[in-house]
Amino acid sequence: MAIIITDECINCGACEPECPNNAIYEGGVEWAISDGTAVRGAFTLENGAVTDAAVKHGPVSDDFYYIVPDKCTECTGFHEEPQCAAVCPVDCCVPDPDRVETREALLLKKEKLHL
């Protein structure tokens, strides 16, 4: 499952540099699959839509740091636990109950992002 940042976020930014997938963005900032990844060209998002990896998408949140679910692997294959949650001073980086993924699915996502 992807990790989400709740509205308890204090916008400290501690989580952003810890993400190995570059999936965390400051509120209001546009995101792209290619940001911090090796992906180029067409990329299929989890909703089935195909986008160019370099295309900027609207922010998930305008007010708080946010995590792009299509890029979040819960740090699987990199670390033992999600690093955003490990460094968050207010414990607002939590599993998203709407996006449950197996370890195998998270590892496949990691492989797609880091060719």
C-alpha positions as CSV (number, residue, x, y, z in Angstrom):
1,M,0.0,0.0,0.0
2,A,1.1,3.5,-0.5
3,I,1.8,5.8,2.5
4,I,-0.2,9.0,2.9
5,I,0.5,12.1,4.7
6,T,-2.4,13.2,6.9
7,D,-3.6,16.8,7.5
8,E,-1.7,16.7,10.8
9,C,1.4,17.5,8.7
10,I,3.3,20.5,10.0
11,N,5.1,21.0,6.7
12,C,8.6,20.5,8.2
13,G,9.9,18.7,5.1
14,A,11.8,16.0,7.0
15,C,10.2,13.3,4.9
16,E,11.0,14.6,1.4
17,P,14.7,13.9,1.2
18,E,14.3,10.4,2.8
19,C,12.2,9.0,-0.1
20,P,14.2,6.8,-2.4
21,N,11.5,7.1,-5.1
22,N,11.2,10.9,-5.0
23,A,7.5,10.3,-4.3
24,I,7.1,13.1,-1.7
25,Y,6.3,16.7,-2.8
26,E,5.7,19.9,-1.0
27,G,2.1,21.0,-1.1
28,G,1.1,22.9,-4.3
29,V,4.1,21.5,-6.3
30,E,3.4,19.6,-9.5
31,W,4.8,16.1,-9.9
32,A,6.1,13.8,-12.6
33,I,6.9,10.1,-12.7
34,S,10.4,11.0,-14.1
35,D,11.3,13.2,-11.1
36,G,14.1,11.3,-9.4
37,T,13.6,8.1,-11.3
38,A,15.0,6.4,-14.4
39,V,11.7,6.3,-16.2
40,R,11.4,7.9,-19.6
41,G,8.6,7.8,-22.2
42,A,5.2,6.2,-21.7
43,F,4.2,5.1,-18.2
44,T,1.0,3.4,-17.0
45,L,-0.4,4.8,-13.8
46,E,-2.2,2.6,-11.3
47,N,-5.6,3.8,-12.6
48,G,-4.7,2.5,-16.0
49,A,-4.1,5.9,-17.6
50,V,-1.0,6.2,-19.7
51,T,1.1,9.3,-19.3
52,D,4.5,10.5,-20.5
53,A,6.9,10.2,-17.5
54,A,8.0,13.8,-17.9
55,V,4.5,15.3,-17.9
56,K,3.8,17.4,-14.8
57,H,0.6,16.5,-13.0
58,G,-1.4,18.6,-10.6
59,P,-0.5,18.4,-6.9
60,V,-2.3,15.9,-4.7
61,S,-2.5,18.5,-2.0
62,D,-2.1,22.3,-2.0
63,D,-1.7,22.6,1.8
64,F,0.5,19.8,3.0
65,Y,3.4,17.6,1.8
66,Y,2.0,14.7,-0.1
67,I,3.0,11.3,-1.5
68,V,2.3,10.3,-5.1
69,P,0.8,6.8,-4.8
70,D,2.1,5.7,-8.2
71,K,5.7,6.3,-7.0
72,C,5.4,5.1,-3.4
73,T,6.8,1.6,-2.7
74,E,6.8,2.0,1.1
75,C,10.6,1.9,0.7
76,T,10.3,-1.8,-0.1
77,G,13.6,-3.0,-1.6
78,F,15.5,-0.1,-0.1
79,H,14.8,-0.1,3.7
80,E,13.1,-2.2,6.3
81,E,10.4,0.5,6.9
82,P,9.0,3.5,5.2
83,Q,11.6,6.3,5.8
84,C,9.0,9.1,5.8
85,A,7.2,7.5,8.7
86,A,10.5,6.9,10.5
87,V,11.5,10.6,10.4
88,C,8.1,12.2,10.8
89,P,8.1,14.2,14.1
90,V,4.2,14.1,14.3
91,D,3.6,10.6,13.0
92,C,1.4,11.8,10.1
93,C,2.9,9.4,7.5
94,V,0.6,6.4,7.7
95,P,-0.4,3.4,5.5
96,D,-3.2,4.3,3.0
97,P,-6.0,1.7,3.7
98,D,-7.4,2.4,0.2
99,R,-4.2,1.1,-1.5
100,V,-3.2,-2.3,-0.1
101,E,-0.4,-3.8,-2.1
102,T,1.6,-7.0,-1.6
103,R,5.4,-7.0,-1.1
104,E,5.7,-8.5,-4.5
105,A,3.6,-5.7,-6.1
106,L,5.7,-3.1,-4.3
107,L,8.9,-4.7,-5.6
108,L,7.5,-4.7,-9.1
109,K,6.7,-1.0,-8.8
110,K,10.2,-0.3,-7.6
111,E,11.6,-2.1,-10.6
112,K,9.4,0.0,-12.9
113,L,10.7,3.2,-11.3
114,H,14.4,2.3,-11.2
115,L,15.2,0.6,-14.5
